Amino acid sequence: MSEDVEGWRHRAAALADALVERGVVTDPAWREVVASVPRHVFVPAFYDDSSGLVTGDAPGWLDAVYRDDTLVTQRMEHGGFEWPTSSSTRPSLMLRMLKLLDVADGMTVLEVGSGTGYNSALLSERLGSANVTSVDIDPELVDAARGRLADAGYTPVVAARDGALGHAGRAPYDRVIATVAFERVPYAWVEQTRPGGVVLADVRPRGMTWAGALARLTVDGESARRPFVECTWGFMSARPDVSRPGVPEGGHIDATSVRTRTSAVGADALHAPDLSLLIRQRLPGVTAFLGADGAQVTAPDGSWADVSGGTVEFGGPRDVWAAVEGAHAWWGARGRPGVESFVLEVDRRGQRFAMVGALG
Ligand SMILES: C[S@@+](CC[C@H](N)C(=O)[O-])C[C@H]1O[C@@H](n2cnc3c(N)ncnc32)[C@H](O)[C@@H]1O
């Protein structure tokens, strides 16, 4: 284990204690895990918005690595913007998810989104490397993560593949945890989980970081279902392939007829995660881009709406904003039910969500 970077142990212990104090970590076993795993081995460099790439020889690097922050470790240029494509997730979010994962000694876990390897190290420290499998779509990240895990004394299986496929060769798992957001929970994860096992994933449309809810599904034979769990953060969205970030590509827009009207429902309605779930249920495949002054919503049939202030410009086969207004009215009339009032079900046919009690 890496003893050459002086002072990491007391920093890791301080991070672990802070997570206990804040009530994020309640299980002493996870406190020990955070105190024992050298995060600096997994984050030899990270991007800082103001100073660019911060490397291991920079003053403040070690302190930053043991702070409760997300550290972006890979970026990619796409469509004129730099997008983060990998990071070491903020430890408090990771530990909150690991608590929800509810692991016990001897359980096997599949992690989707190996990234730096830090979370695989936490799982390996807790459950033993032999019980941990991790996959990432980026072969370079996988090689780097495998090497760093070995440097830190862990040997989980880390493989390069699209996480939507899971890793059948190592199944069945007791738990599946995705540290990258998917629009749909892939059925492969359900198939590869033991009956009674748990699949935990942030389910959200690409780029809609505000529209999130955590699916904590219990697998029951051929399907998995459970109410959503509130999730106040957003993982980066899964990449469709290794060459592109997981960002909305912009829907097809039918510009043949453009109409304008007013609306009492503004773009900020899209910020509510619970209402967003309802909108997605009513408008499958909907994409939304939120800007400083408004939003653009597109549906797969080419319908679109630009909303700014109280004005809606729209076009395509249907008035897509009317569907948002309908969802808003329905949700308001029921006292604005939270994400935990919606249940997600995944089976061979795909994923569906509905109000609790509404699925057969
Ligand atoms: C937030 S990072 C994961 C952080 C990681 N658990 C850690 O501890 O460092 C998300 C990762 O998901 C990976 N990813 C993106 N799309 C993916 C996909 N379709 N399948 C598998 N991994 C994917 C990215 O390459 C990135 O490394």
The ligand as an SDF file (V2000), in Angstrom:
LIG
                    3D

 27 29  0  0  0  0  0  0  0  0999 V2000
  -18.6540    9.1980  -12.3650 C   0  0  0  0  0  0  0  0  0  0  0  0
  -17.5470    8.1470  -13.2040 S   0  0  0  0  0  0  0  0  0  0  0  0
  -17.4780    6.7370  -12.1350 C   0  0  0  0  0  0  0  0  0  0  0  0
  -16.6640    6.9730  -10.9110 C   0  0  0  0  0  0  0  0  0  0  0  0
  -16.0560    5.7130  -10.3450 C   0  0  0  0  0  0  0  0  0  0  0  0
  -17.0380    4.8410   -9.7300 N   0  0  0  0  0  0  0  0  0  0  0  0
  -14.9430    6.0320   -9.3750 C   0  0  0  0  0  0  0  0  0  0  0  0
  -15.0050    5.6300   -8.2140 O   0  0  0  0  0  0  0  0  0  0  0  0
  -13.9890    6.6970   -9.8020 O   0  0  0  0  0  0  0  0  0  0  0  0
  -18.5380    7.4910  -14.5060 C   0  0  0  0  0  0  0  0  0  0  0  0
  -17.8160    6.4830  -15.3680 C   0  0  0  0  0  0  0  0  0  0  0  0
  -18.7760    5.8410  -16.1790 O   0  0  0  0  0  0  0  0  0  0  0  0
  -18.1420    5.4880  -17.3830 C   0  0  0  0  0  0  0  0  0  0  0  0
  -19.1630    5.2400  -18.4130 N   0  0  0  0  0  0  0  0  0  0  0  0
  -19.8000    6.1330  -19.1990 C   0  0  0  0  0  0  0  0  0  0  0  0
  -20.6430    5.5100  -20.0240 N   0  0  0  0  0  0  0  0  0  0  0  0
  -20.5540    4.1860  -19.7500 C   0  0  0  0  0  0  0  0  0  0  0  0
  -21.1780    3.0410  -20.2800 C   0  0  0  0  0  0  0  0  0  0  0  0
  -22.0750    3.1150  -21.2700 N   0  0  0  0  0  0  0  0  0  0  0  0
  -20.8340    1.8330  -19.7600 N   0  0  0  0  0  0  0  0  0  0  0  0
  -19.9160    1.7460  -18.7640 C   0  0  0  0  0  0  0  0  0  0  0  0
  -19.2770    2.7990  -18.2400 N   0  0  0  0  0  0  0  0  0  0  0  0
  -19.6030    4.0150  -18.7150 C   0  0  0  0  0  0  0  0  0  0  0  0
  -17.2510    6.6690  -17.6910 C   0  0  0  0  0  0  0  0  0  0  0  0
  -16.2220    6.2870  -18.5760 O   0  0  0  0  0  0  0  0  0  0  0  0
  -16.7950    7.0700  -16.3150 C   0  0  0  0  0  0  0  0  0  0  0  0
  -15.5410    6.5360  -16.0350 O   0  0  0  0  0  0  0  0  0  0  0  0
  1  2  1  0
  2  3  1  0
  2 10  1  0
  3  4  1  0
  4  5  1  0
  5  6  1  0
  5  7  1  0
  7  8  2  0
  7  9  1  0
 10 11  1  0
 11 12  1  0
 11 26  1  0
 12 13  1  0
 13 14  1  0
 13 24  1  0
 14 15  1  0
 14 23  1  0
 15 16  2  0
 16 17  1  0
 17 18  1  0
 17 23  2  0
 18 19  1  0
 18 20  2  0
 20 21  1  0
 21 22  2  0
 22 23  1  0
 24 25  1  0
 24 26  1  0
 26 27  1  0
M  CHG  2   2   1   9  -1
M  END
$$$$
